[in-house]
């Protein structure tokens, strides 16, 4: 049993992938908890598609440079969010519909650029690869995790106030609008940092699934933060083992494992679960 659990991590690429996923597990789920609290969970889907053209341009210009693709993805993600907000305010339409329109254009542009660029593996960018996590990628992930955690610490109070009661936050001038913009930038940064190991289509899974599952383990914000990080770490380890033994991409394996944790939480978690409802009825 020990060999089955620890043996795969004797390989250097598996250790690098584990460290990278642990960094993502520390940075992503706390952002996901706030996204759930602010009813913005589905916003991450347009963002993970919206970063693709920036990553594609970075890959087309410099090959598979992590820093170039990361910077391109960050710029593209911020542009998608800003353009959708400006279009919504200028036309009076809903921001979610404008965001859907912008991200579909961005997704199509990214696929077109990658298709025209020979030598770039589209599957690797979309679904990730543990073999792609090198020392440079680890440095980028660790740096992003540090920035995200420090950023959350700086905007914690105004972000919590704006999330729980936006009207009160505006009336008291707590800086909720500024905190919201910084928060969106941190979300984009976290999504971009995960594309190497998990791919652009899977990087949000490690952010959102543990955050949603955490609501079944704690009713407080701090408790949900701790539970989401713990679930993400467990899903990272189990997902990498599944990827190694089943020979499937790391991104889908980790997301499937996190999804299994969510299903278990819904079924038998100590709070708001099917089991709790059944016990109360009994």
MARLODREN-976751 format. One line per 10 residues: number of its first residue (from 1); their letters; for each residue x, y, z of N, C-alpha, C, CB. Coordinates in steps of 0.001 Angstrom, whole numbers, plus 500000, padded with zeros to 6 digits. Atoms other than C-alpha are relative to their C-alpha. Glycine has a CB too. Example, Ala and Ser with C-alpha at 12.3 -4.5 7.8 and 13.67 -1.06 7.14 Angstrom:
! MARLODREN-976751
1	as	500890 498810 500000 512300 495500 507800 500900 501200 500000 499008 500027 501246 | 499180 498810 499940 513670 498940 507140 499230 501090 500730 500414 500462 498585
//
This chain:
! MARLODREN-976751
1	xxxxxxxxxx	500823 498805 500000 500000 500000 500000 500868 501262 500000 499063 499997 501210 | 499091 498849 499959 502856 502361 500853 500639 500241 498644 501086 499791 501058 | 499392 499859 501328 504495 501654 497501 498996 500553 498999 500541 498650 499508 | 501018 499500 500926 501211 502297 495683 499754 501490 500184 498698 499236 500188 | 500302 498595 499724 500702 505654 497406 501211 500912 499804 499482 500144 501415 | 498806 499154 500028 504284 506950 497555 500915 499705 498825 500768 499837 501276 | 499117 500383 501086 505967 505072 494721 499991 500949 498806 499639 498650 499542 | 500015 499096 501160 504755 507358 491882 500758 501307 500229 498578 500317 499628 | 499353 498721 499721 506255 510390 493643 501517 499865 500127 499431 500600 501273 | 498557 500138 500143 509729 508915 493375 500490 500666 498726 500397 498532 500008
11	xxxxxxxxxx	499644 499338 501254 509675 510357 489856 500018 501511 500208 499007 499615 498868 | 499844 498556 499791 510852 513971 489713 498821 500776 499425 501305 500492 499366 | 501090 499246 500611 508056 515077 487365 498730 499905 500835 499735 499497 498583 | 501170 500131 499128 505422 513730 489768 500139 500886 501234 499806 498535 500421 | 499798 499113 498844 506973 515612 492678 499772 501449 499615 501414 499828 500576 | 500222 498617 500450 507009 518837 490663 498514 500263 499795 500773 500281 498692 | 501438 499833 500203 503393 518297 489655 499270 500120 501327 499434 498831 499197 | 500647 499948 498690 502428 517683 493287 500211 501354 500660 500532 498886 500905 | 499724 498696 499391 504136 520828 494527 499218 501106 499292 501510 500307 499958 | 500774 499003 500732 502516 522861 491759 498531 499951 500347 500175 499809 498522
21	xxxxxxxxxx	501425 500129 499658 499069 521477 492533 499725 500432 501435 499534 498557 499798 | 500174 499525 498627 499583 522174 496245 499974 501526 500039 501125 499462 500906 | 500043 498536 500072 500339 525796 495390 498652 500483 499477 501131 500526 499103 | 501315 499646 500525 497159 525957 493312 498909 499744 501037 499707 499211 498720 | 501001 500332 498983 495241 524328 496178 499949 501036 501114 500288 498631 500589 | 499977 498956 498975 496312 527091 498553 499408 501308 499496 501421 500232 500476 | 500437 498712 500536 495435 529964 496218 498591 499969 499421 500958 500456 498943 | 501265 500011 500725 492396 528841 494203 498750 499852 500842 500024 498924 499034 | 501239 500207 499246 489811 527485 496689 499531 501194 500829 500174 498844 500899 | 500507 498808 499307 489717 530641 498892 499316 500991 499062 501133 500694 500720
31	xxxxxxxxxx	500670 499153 500991 488905 532640 495759 498657 499394 499613 500887 500185 498747 | 501249 500664 500343 486283 530034 494892 498929 500183 501056 500242 498540 499782 | 500966 499776 498919 484640 530447 498313 499361 501379 499860 500683 499863 501382 | 500545 498656 500193 484258 534173 497656 499123 500066 498754 501134 501026 499899 | 500837 500022 501203 482932 533497 494149 498633 499397 500288 500690 499214 498884 | 501276 500599 499615 480263 531226 495608 499199 500966 500861 500226 498677 500751 | 500673 499063 499112 479451 533788 498300 499413 501175 499227 500966 500503 501063 | 500448 498853 500799 479114 536550 495679 499117 499589 498822 501202 500771 499487 | 500834 500535 501068 477055 534303 493361 500611 500276 498621 498594 500599 500082 | 499250 499785 501239 479707 534562 490648 500687 498711 499555 501040 501121 500185
41	xxxxxxxxxx	499316 501267 500277 480555 530866 490351 500184 499758 498504 499223 498845 500613 | 499935 500290 501435 479778 530650 486626 500883 500987 499239 498607 500012 499410 | 499136 499044 500678 481986 533653 485841 501351 499394 499664 500186 501234 500854 | 498693 500596 500242 485063 531443 486026 500057 499254 498671 500354 499061 501130 | 499999 500734 501269 483989 529458 482965 500360 500901 498818 498635 499361 499765 | 499556 499104 501068 484155 532450 480568 501455 500427 500130 499132 501218 499974 | 498624 499552 499825 487465 533498 482109 500995 498933 499559 500251 500377 501452 | 499054 501039 500379 489129 530112 481599 500055 499821 498484 499628 498682 500670 | 499968 500004 501462 488111 530235 477925 500603 501288 499458 498593 499804 499438 | 499533 498701 500484 488954 533913 477619 501501 500160 500002 499407 501075 500818
51	xxxxxxxxxx	498545 499858 499962 492623 533435 478498 500677 499279 498844 500541 499474 501313 | 499382 500827 501039 493177 531052 475564 500683 500814 498899 498958 499107 499382 | 499286 499268 501047 493969 533686 472874 501314 500599 500474 499129 501091 499460 | 498741 499464 499482 496600 535294 475121 501063 498928 500101 499786 500637 501358 | 499062 501122 499933 498211 531921 475760 500440 499602 498594 499361 498791 500729 | 499674 500367 501379 498034 531176 472030 500988 500978 499384 498734 499940 499152 | 499067 498998 500538 499752 534440 471112 501378 499828 500617 499478 501429 500261 | 498714 500229 499353 502464 533793 473700 500707 498779 499445 499814 499847 501488 | 499403 501206 500573 503001 530282 472316 500454 500226 498571 499014 498846 500049 | 499640 499739 501392 503060 531566 468723 501264 500848 499890 498849 500693 499283
61	xxxxxxxxxx	498857 499085 500073 505659 534240 469491 501272 499414 500591 499671 501284 500707 | 498809 500446 499280 507998 532428 471860 500079 498489 500174 500046 500651 501344 | 500021 501430 499766 507180 528729 471598 499176 499695 501238 501423 499450 500145 | 500730 500381 498795 506119 527166 474894 500618 500635 501243 499973 498476 500146 | 499467 499280 498849 507591 529807 477198 498894 500215 501027 500614 501354 499568 | 501001 499885 498949 505699 529653 480496 499694 501460 500305 500470 499284 501264 | 500209 498605 499638 506234 533328 481244 499253 500747 498906 501332 500679 500280 | 500680 499318 501098 505137 534491 477787 498534 499581 499925 500704 499707 498669 | 501387 500458 500059 502016 532319 477755 499210 500478 501215 499947 498472 499906 | 500681 499524 498805 501196 533275 481341 499655 501470 499913 500847 499749 501214
71	xxxxxxxxxx	500264 498571 500144 501539 536991 480637 498914 500251 498964 501280 500743 499612 | 501045 499848 501018 499469 536663 477467 498637 499598 500521 500335 499178 498776 | 501272 500429 499433 496768 534723 479306 499459 500997 501006 500152 498650 500653 | 500427 499007 499013 496685 537291 482115 499415 501231 499318 501178 500405 500897 | 500495 498823 500721 496294 540186 479686 498662 499695 499332 501029 500464 498947 | 501248 500363 500672 493604 538336 477715 498850 499872 500995 500174 498689 499230 | 501051 500161 498995 491662 537413 480857 499514 501335 500540 500499 499141 501143 | 500390 498676 499514 491725 540981 482160 499220 500770 498938 501238 500798 500422 | 500718 499312 501080 490638 542302 478762 498570 499475 499859 500752 499833 498669 | 501343 500580 500095 487698 539880 478638 499102 500544 501103 500065 498463 500079
81	xxxxxxxxxx	500802 499510 498880 486516 540952 482093 499670 501477 499849 500730 499765 501315 | 500214 498556 500128 486976 544684 481417 499068 500314 498842 501333 500725 499808 | 500854 499742 501153 485374 544601 477954 498546 499645 500289 500497 499219 498794 | 501370 500398 499657 482343 542728 479275 499355 501021 500927 499989 498611 500657 | 500548 498998 499074 481919 545252 482112 499697 501309 499283 500977 500254 501156 | 500233 498751 500739 482288 548241 479761 498806 499875 499067 501247 500390 499199 | 501131 500201 500907 479834 546772 477248 498680 499999 500762 500162 498687 499227 | 501224 500041 499201 477301 546121 479999 499590 501397 500453 500188 499087 501215 | 500324 498654 499521 477539 549668 481373 499612 500932 498856 501183 500585 500761 | 500273 499105 501128 477487 551314 477932 498648 499724 499363 501088 499870 498955
91	xxxxxxxxxx	501247 500370 500679 474497 549393 476569 498837 499769 500950 500217 498765 499184 | 501058 500287 499048 472579 548777 479770 499617 498539 500063 498807 500801 499670 | 500293 501428 499987 472642 545027 479163 500576 499323 501228 500538 499341 498750 | 499490 500776 498877 473409 542297 481666 501463 499639 499760 499153 498725 500212 | 498575 500273 500133 477078 541709 482369 500268 498550 499615 500715 500329 501294 | 499745 501400 500321 476738 537929 482117 499837 499728 498505 499065 499098 500801 | 500186 500203 501439 475403 538107 478544 501154 500607 499206 498668 500610 499542 | 498861 499388 500683 478170 540498 477490 501263 499155 500176 500237 501424 500526 | 498842 500846 499745 480743 538246 479115 499959 498742 499143 500071 499627 501478 | 500135 501180 500856 479377 535244 477218 500399 500309 498565 498565 499474 500041
101	xxxxxxxxxx	499660 499623 501372 479690 537102 473909 501502 500198 499826 499262 501272 499603 | 498566 499704 500112 483254 538278 474583 500822 498716 500097 500438 500997 501098 | 499165 501197 499824 484544 534908 475787 499859 499037 498823 499629 499283 501303 | 500147 500866 501168 483085 533032 472792 500897 500468 498862 498539 499963 499540 | 499106 499448 501019 484949 535363 470452 501451 499686 500352 499796 501528 499860 | 498633 500257 499567 488112 534975 472517 500366 498524 499839 500183 500432 501454 | 499743 501436 500137 487809 531175 472552 500245 499625 498543 498824 499189 500562 | 499830 500306 501416 487377 530999 468785 501327 500543 499475 498838 500575 499190 | 498732 499409 500440 490326 533340 468257 501187 499174 500504 500116 501459 500496 | 498911 500800 499458 492538 531241 470535 500180 498689 499270 499768 499734 501450
111	xxxxxxxxxx	499912 501270 500734 491705 527971 468779 500538 500228 498593 498621 499313 499933 | 499520 499693 501355 492293 529604 465371 501506 500258 499998 499254 501224 499428 | 498566 499696 499931 495714 530919 466427 500806 498727 500235 500286 501024 501119 | 499272 501237 499715 496786 527564 467864 499967 499027 498827 499424 499332 501233 | 500100 500889 501155 495541 525691 464810 500946 500434 498885 498562 499962 499482 | 499106 499493 501041 497575 527942 462529 501464 499838 500370 499705 501458 499725 | 498629 500130 499516 500677 527527 464671 500377 498533 500094 500168 500688 501368 | 499571 501399 499976 502342 524190 463932 501017 499784 501122 500606 499589 498634 | 499054 500340 498949 504264 522454 466663 499498 500265 501404 501250 500745 499792 | 500576 499735 498686 501989 523559 469523 498909 498968 500260 499432 501456 500092
121	xxxxxxxxxx	500960 501046 499659 500047 520746 471199 498774 500629 500647 500637 498947 500943 | 501229 499402 499489 496498 522025 471599 499449 499209 501184 498951 500083 498892 | 500517 500830 498915 495533 519081 473824 500702 500304 501316 500155 498525 499657 | 499246 499708 498787 498304 519880 476298 499559 501317 500621 501492 500038 499700 | 500427 498701 499478 497190 523516 476604 498587 499939 500565 500074 501060 498906 | 501392 500069 499552 493528 522567 477012 499836 499147 501248 499124 499453 498894 | 500219 500945 498912 493925 519681 479452 501198 499836 500927 499634 498674 499436 | 498861 500035 499113 497379 520117 480945 500811 498728 499888 499548 500175 501392 | 499125 501176 499999 500236 517678 481461 500974 500126 501161 500765 499855 498642 | 499057 499967 498895 502258 516776 484532 501433 500115 499497 499845 498757 500865
131	xxxxxxxxxx	498654 499901 500551 505297 516519 482256 500389 501435 499701 500111 499170 498744 | 499721 498601 500321 504982 520250 481498 500358 500818 501234 498807 500620 499310 | 499711 499255 498772 505463 521261 485144 501493 499890 500291 499152 499462 501208 | 498574 499963 499729 509139 522192 485277 500275 501019 501111 500799 500350 498711 | 499639 499068 498930 511046 524413 487689 499471 501403 499729 501514 500044 500172 | 500532 498686 500338 509963 527540 485815 498515 500092 500308 500247 500309 498532 | 501432 500014 499712 506305 526564 486058 499746 499991 501505 499334 498782 499344 | 500151 500016 498544 506718 525798 489764 500219 501382 500592 500974 499004 500626 | 499730 498644 499510 508218 529231 490358 498823 500925 499709 501284 500561 499360 | 501154 499174 500352 505305 530839 488524 498805 499685 500898 499622 499791 498528
141	xxxxxxxxxx	501126 500375 499151 502706 528861 490503 500186 500477 501430 499808 498498 499981 | 499739 499557 498632 504368 529604 493834 499887 501516 500112 501388 499539 500457 | 500113 498547 499979 504639 533281 492956 498560 500469 499950 500763 500592 498851 | 501413 499630 500097 500978 533484 491965 499277 499702 501306 499323 499254 498837 | 500641 500340 498724 499900 531684 495146 500337 501037 501066 500436 498597 500470 | 499599 498981 499028 501882 534187 497210 499269 501308 499758 501509 500229 499943 | 500679 498743 500330 500400 537178 495379 498514 499916 500345 500181 500337 498504 | 501435 500151 499736 496854 535806 495662 499709 500051 501498 499482 498677 499408 | 500252 500029 498558 497096 535112 499390 500257 501367 500635 500879 498936 500671 | 499736 498659 499477 498683 538499 500122 498919 500982 499553 501382 500492 499542
151	xxxxxxxxxx	501059 499119 500499 496101 540227 497916 498699 499807 500757 499769 499759 498519 | 501211 500273 499225 493229 538503 499705 500104 500569 501413 499738 498491 500060 | 499819 499457 498652 494700 539520 503066 499802 501515 500010 501397 499645 500537 | 500108 498542 500054 494840 543168 501957 498560 500466 499804 500870 500544 498880 | 501367 499558 500306 491254 543342 500674 498956 499203 500779 499729 499875 498500 | 500909 500919 499318 489719 540877 503140 498769 500717 500555 500732 499286 501126 | 501132 499352 499337 487555 543266 505183 499039 500647 499006 500501 501044 500977 | 500956 499420 500950 486103 545351 502314 499363 498965 499084 500684 501046 499164 | 500572 501028 500864 485622 542212 500197 498904 499228 500725 501091 499040 499516 | 501023 500694 499218 483719 540430 502977 498759 500881 500133 500546 499615 501400
161	xxxxxxxxxx	501134 499085 499862 481540 543509 503555 499234 500124 498692 500476 501378 500459 | 500650 499862 501302 480846 543907 499839 499298 498714 499594 501019 500396 498937 | 500613 501282 500349 480063 540196 499500 498717 499757 500782 500980 498863 500251 | 501159 500261 499149 477603 540108 502402 498914 501061 499862 500434 499909 501439 | 500975 498909 500103 475939 543518 501998 500617 501125 499175 499569 500517 501420 | 499368 499040 500901 477004 545535 498950 499479 501416 500220 499775 499586 498557 | 500572 498666 499787 474616 548431 499665 500585 500654 501250 498469 499915 500117 | 499404 499458 498786 475942 548863 503203 501458 500383 499760 499898 498986 501148 | 498599 499702 500291 479516 548701 501904 500134 501298 499208 500641 498844 499225 | 499955 498748 500767 478781 551462 499369 499639 501196 500870 499053 499926 498799
171	xxxxxxxxxx	500439 498890 499154 477000 553605 501959 501086 500421 500984 498735 499615 500758 | 498953 499684 499026 479911 553406 504396 501340 500321 499346 500174 498846 500957 | 498752 499703 500686 482577 553928 501723 501136 499082 500395 500394 501405 500261 | 498993 500961 499546 484447 550765 502651 500988 499591 498911 499321 498776 500534 | 499093 500376 501086 486143 550472 499258 499647 498686 499354 501396 499932 500506 | 500411 501273 500572 484091 547535 498053 500226 499910 498504 498565 499759 500295 | 499805 500013 501453 484322 548549 494378 501456 499712 499646 499564 501341 499389 | 498574 500246 500239 488120 548665 494501 500370 498563 500349 500861 500979 500816 | 499737 501382 499598 488210 545363 496371 499473 499023 498957 499364 499708 501366 | 500572 500875 501034 485962 543833 493684 500917 499910 498786 498615 500508 499573
181	xxxxxxxxxx	499102 500001 501160 488314 544872 490875 501283 499222 500296 500342 501441 499588 | 498793 500746 499627 491356 543556 492739 499694 498511 500076 500560 500501 501350 | 500402 501398 499897 489487 540341 493448 499896 499354 498627 498671 499884 500734 | 500088 500549 501353 488689 539846 489752 501384 499776 499401 499186 500931 499100 | 498637 500165 500505 492354 540385 488895 500665 498779 500632 500834 501263 500278 | 499434 501170 499332 493343 537752 491473 499412 498708 499437 499754 500077 501511 | 500627 501185 500593 490826 535293 489987 500638 499677 498647 498477 500215 499835 | 499367 500202 501310 492264 535800 486489 501416 499452 500181 500034 501329 499193 | 498627 500441 499746 495782 535376 487879 500039 498537 500420 500651 500871 501077 | 500044 501396 499550 494844 532114 489603 499629 499058 498864 499003 499843 501147
191	xxxxxxxxxx	500395 500837 501136 493149 530747 486475 501176 499802 499049 498808 500630 499251 | 498857 500082 500912 496205 531549 484355 501088 499098 500574 500568 501403 499720 | 498896 500766 499398 498626 529965 486835 499770 498496 499934 500193 500417 501447 | 500279 501429 499987 496869 526606 486648 499997 499328 498648 498712 499773 500630 | 500181 500618 501313 496873 526088 482901 501121 499023 499652 499914 501072 498935 | 498889 500889 500344 500295 524364 482803 499709 498568 500446 501306 500499 500641 | 500239 501341 499465 499369 521431 485052 498605 499499 499681 500212 499990 501498 | 501390 500429 500137 495595 521401 484611 499383 500371 498667 499182 500586 501098 | 500558 499581 501279 495041 523080 481238 499008 501139 500161 499332 498832 499315 | 500905 498857 499940 492884 526072 480377 498563 499581 500276 500063 500782 498706
201	xxxxxxxxxx	501378 500449 499803 489691 523977 480476 499770 499373 501368 499628 499011 498928 | 500145 500708 498740 490385 522338 483843 500494 500795 501206 500732 498704 499927 | 499378 499289 498886 492182 524969 485936 498982 500536 500989 500841 501133 499481 | 501040 499487 499106 488907 526287 487358 499454 498896 500902 498861 500626 499188 | 500569 501088 499221 487880 522845 488620 500576 499915 501395 500212 498706 499295 | 499366 500072 498688 490402 522862 491471 499669 501230 500830 501515 499854 499856 | 500409 498798 499278 489188 526350 492392 498566 499896 500511 500141 501220 499104 | 501417 499905 499696 485423 525833 492370 499439 498761 500710 499240 500236 498734 | 500593 501196 499402 484640 522204 493258 500279 499882 501507 500523 498767 499289 | 499797 500010 498544 486358 522282 496681 499247 501107 500713 501467 500118 500316
211	xxxxxxxxxx	500727 498896 499376 484755 525663 497378 498520 499677 500159 500167 501272 499178 | 501408 500390 499907 481272 524331 496612 499809 498893 501028 499476 499544 498631 | 500092 501097 499026 481918 521167 498632 500159 500500 501423 501055 498939 499708 | 499733 499499 498647 483130 523224 501613 498753 500526 500679 501041 501090 499956 | 501242 499508 499402 479641 524650 502124 499269 498900 500765 499087 500576 498920 | 500625 501121 499288 478607 521179 503305 500786 499590 501240 499859 498808 499072 | 499174 500343 498844 481299 521156 505997 500058 501102 501042 501388 499671 499551 | 499944 498898 499048 481093 524588 507609 499040 501096 499566 501437 500552 500123 | 500888 498882 500292 478663 527480 507880 500692 501340 500091 498834 499981 500929 | 499250 498760 499874 481336 530092 508582 500995 500179 498867 500720 500039 501325
221	xxxxxxxxxx	499088 499716 501108 483589 531803 506072 501380 499400 500251 500118 501510 499783 | 498689 500563 499686 486798 530789 507855 500018 498486 499900 500426 500420 501383 | 500085 501453 500088 485679 527191 508163 499927 499517 498567 498803 499503 500762 | 500087 500376 501409 484784 527043 504475 501339 500168 499303 498936 500830 499291 | 498665 499822 500577 488206 528424 503568 500891 498804 500325 500645 501300 500519 | 499140 501118 499594 489977 525721 505574 499541 498692 499361 500011 499860 501529 | 500511 501239 500590 487706 522955 504316 500296 499930 498506 498495 499879 500238 | 499758 499997 501447 488089 524013 500667 501458 499699 499680 499604 501347 499396 | 498574 500261 500227 491886 524023 500882 500327 498535 500286 500871 500926 500884 | 499743 501406 499665 491915 520612 502589 499473 499074 498917 499364 499641 501346
231	xxxxxxxxxx	500576 500835 501055 489621 519123 499946 500841 500104 498725 498533 500414 499716 | 499190 499813 501204 491731 520621 497143 501328 499249 500097 500258 501490 499762 | 498729 500721 499823 494957 519188 498591 499781 498496 499854 500623 500317 501385 | 500288 501426 500117 493391 515739 498964 499689 499614 498557 498831 499620 500907 | 500325 500282 501396 491995 515926 495414 501240 500044 499122 498965 500991 499487 | 498771 499909 500788 495409 516946 494059 500817 498716 500120 500838 501206 500451 | 499213 501220 499784 497184 513974 495628 499312 498800 499349 500205 499745 501514 | 500728 501148 500548 494471 511468 494706 499906 500083 498477 498591 499918 500610 | 500104 499836 501446 494084 512929 491211 501297 499684 499281 499575 501401 499672 | 498715 500315 500611 497800 512697 490452 500254 498487 500020 501135 500745 500729
241	xxxxxxxxxx	499871 501466 499956 497792 509054 491593 499118 499344 498947 499634 499465 501397 | 500888 500532 501032 494797 508377 489364 500572 500238 498612 498613 500631 500109 | 499394 499689 501295 496544 510091 486468 501168 499074 499698 500467 501452 499967 | 498817 500848 500187 499682 508021 486992 499611 498563 499673 500878 500028 501253 | 500336 501414 500168 498015 504615 487246 499026 499762 498843 499406 499457 501287 | 500981 500180 501072 495160 505147 484764 500464 500572 498671 498695 500637 500388 | 499433 499422 501223 497353 506988 482227 499008 500954 499321 500407 498879 499023 | 500863 498959 500536 494971 509934 481782 500604 501346 500370 498538 499866 500538 | 499430 498680 499681 495777 513683 481769 499747 500391 501453 499417 501067 499072 | 500089 499633 498585 496357 515187 485186 498800 500890 500281 501273 500703 500443
251	xxxxxxxxxx	501104 499073 499770 493786 517943 484786 498665 499301 500218 499883 500942 498842 | 501262 500721 499789 490728 515706 484248 500021 499098 501221 499673 499179 498787 | 499940 500898 498850 491948 513264 486911 499783 500762 501302 501343 499270 500037 | 500142 499208 498772 492235 515976 489578 498593 500558 500119 501025 501146 500031 | 501358 499448 499957 488912 517559 488629 498983 498910 500314 499650 500680 498664 | 500902 501108 499679 487176 514165 488693 500076 499625 501479 500332 498782 499135 | 499846 500308 498579 488601 513502 492140 499338 501064 500863 501481 499875 500365 | 500674 498920 499267 487448 516917 493363 498488 499890 499854 500480 501376 499500 | 501429 500208 500191 484046 516177 491839 499456 498882 500869 499711 499702 498555 | 500414 501089 499115 483885 512916 493759 499900 500481 501444 500983 498823 499900
261	xxxxxxxxxx	500057 499431 498650 484654 514841 496958 498748 500851 500176 501255 500841 500286 | 501234 499202 499934 481802 517232 496166 498769 499099 500125 499872 500898 498749 | 501132 500920 499920 479377 514344 495581 499912 499363 501386 500118 498911 498923 | 500003 500575 498654 480431 512760 498871 499530 501024 501029 501400 499486 500368 | 500424 498940 499081 479916 516103 500631 498501 500232 499911 500748 501301 499702 | 501439 499831 500185 476454 516503 499127 499242 498846 500637 499654 500104 498507 | 500698 501184 499492 475545 512972 500168 500070 499882 501513 500575 498756 499373 | 499822 500329 498583 476999 512752 503667 500748 501055 500792 500720 498706 500125 | 499335 498946 499249 478514 516084 504717 499240 500357 501265 500168 501229 499137 | 500668 499664 498734 477769 517385 508225 499040 501181 499912 501027 500295 501039
271	xxxxxxxxxx	500855 498814 500119 475873 520402 506870 499338 500018 498625 500822 501303 500227 | 500766 499833 501233 473139 520784 504239 500174 498822 499035 500411 501287 499313 | 499814 501176 500841 473634 517233 502963 498720 499179 499969 501178 499145 500505 | 501156 500886 500089 471148 514564 501937 499848 499167 501265 500123 499086 498782 | 500059 500779 498778 472050 512518 505004 499436 500829 501151 501385 499471 500356 | 500521 499140 498939 471370 515477 507313 498512 500226 499853 500722 501331 500004 | 501438 499850 500221 467983 516023 505717 499248 498748 500415 499715 500319 498535 | 500662 501247 499648 467107 512364 506141 499933 499824 501521 500729 498814 499359 | 499991 500122 498547 468129 512435 509817 498994 500945 500648 501394 500275 500541 | 500974 499054 499437 466040 515553 510480 498577 499513 499790 500173 501386 499373
281	xx	501340 500533 500243 462992 513962 508866 499677 498848 500923 499863 499554 498563 | 500196 501118 499086 463500 510859 510950 499711 500480 501424 501229 499097 499991
//
